[in-house]
Amino acid sequence: MMRALILLHRWLGVAFCLLFAMWFASGIVMHFVPFPEPSEAERLAGLGPLDLPRGLHGPAEAVKASGLAVVTRVRLTQRSDGAVYLITGPASAVALRAADLSSAAVHSHPLALAIAKDYAVHRQWSAAAARVAALKSYDQWTVAHEFDRQRPLYRIALDDKRGADLYVSSSTGDVVLGTTRRQRAWNYLGSVAHWIYPTLLRSRPAVWSWVVWSISLAALIGACAGAAIGMLRLVGKAGFASSYRGWQLWHYRLGLCCALFVLTWMFSGWLSMDNGTLFSTDRPTRAEFLAVAGTPDWNMMPPDELQRIGSQKIEVEWFAFAGRIYRRERTALGTQRLAGADSPAVSERAFLDAAEVRAAVNRLAPSCESVTVIDGVDSYAPAPAMPNEPIYRVVCGDVWFSVDGTSGALLNRTDSSARAYRWLFGALHRLDFPFLTARPTLRTILIVALCGFGFVFSLTGVVIAWRRLRSCLQPAPRQP
């Protein structure tokens, strides 16, 4: 058995030792420079105040003109070419101009450039040298599935001192992402390397998932074999000193010291590719989204709905929730006002209340317990989109639903399997333990120290693997 473990560890180590070193080094980089992601704060910061002259079409007319059979949200924002509605359903979204309800999709370079410049001005960025750099469905920073409704995307290079690029959706005209030269450079050393994330591979999600899952599993098996060899030698005659010499002795000793971290980190990293295979995901189903939203009659909104909007708003959103329509007026990231759009019975205030959330969730799970606001340090709390927003948890037997009190969005659903996954992946791979998240400096020190230790350990494996390969490739000496 020992012979089989040695052969397995040796050749899997030869195959994956460089990947181990890369994973540990890139993990440190990722902690300090995460992968660029869409941000609600950045999106709102680039919006200008709404200009709503008389004569614009109302949201009910926009819903009818969209042609969508089911509509859950309508958003009104100001673009460089006028006010625009974004009508969203469970499977698609349509952008229409508020002035004439014609398509507001972006089909020209000049319009995409104007939208990006307007966004940059509101964020007080230099856009004098901005230009359209590309129109693509995918590039290195927009391969995630969350951009699928927005494709293809115009990449606008601002050519400023930060080397900023903005991505404008051709379907909605939204600025969906911004990156800087620094982010891109560090992410090639961090997330792109760590996730094996080249565009050609990642733009094919099923292939990418299978490749990374397979490589991670093989690397984990090699690490387990090495740990088993080390423990067998430790409890046997070899002890901690062992009969190894040079680099092999360093590899053996370092491996014993960091075996627990390496194995748990590799195991949790492999679990990151689970995607519902072994554990439940926390993504609500389409049916659950629709049940919480309900099917209100959008025609019930009054004809003068636009005149009811207050001044100095940067965005207005109408959303379906528990079969009713709510109007959400926003003036800044942390400031908003809710009101009923289809009924004056809904009083004006900042957020949804617990009774409204219970009424919505009861539409999909009638036997639910009381609604509570999730504490900010809760281990299962989803990330808030805006400061001080209430996120409600409704416990329905084994399933917990989280609802955004600002927008009525069903954020996630977690059963016992998904909650176990949160610890086996999030806690083990990112040290996302409550004790450490409450002490970010200590968490950073531990992440850097452990990944640094793992990197040094991996380098000893690289040296040993190189020597093994070199000896195998050298021709055998001729017999006299």
Beta strands, then each sheet from edge to edge (+ up, - down):
strand 1: 73-79
strand 2: 82-88
strand 3: 93-97
strand 4: 131-136
strand 5: 153-157
strand 6: 165-169
strand 7: 175-179
strand 8: 315-321
strand 9: 324-332
strand 10: 335-340
strand 11: 371-373
strand 12: 391-396
strand 13: 399-404
strand 14: 410-414
sheet 1: 3+ 2- 1+ 8- 9+ 10-
sheet 2: 4+ 5- 6+ 7-
sheet 3: 11+ 12- 13+ 14-
end
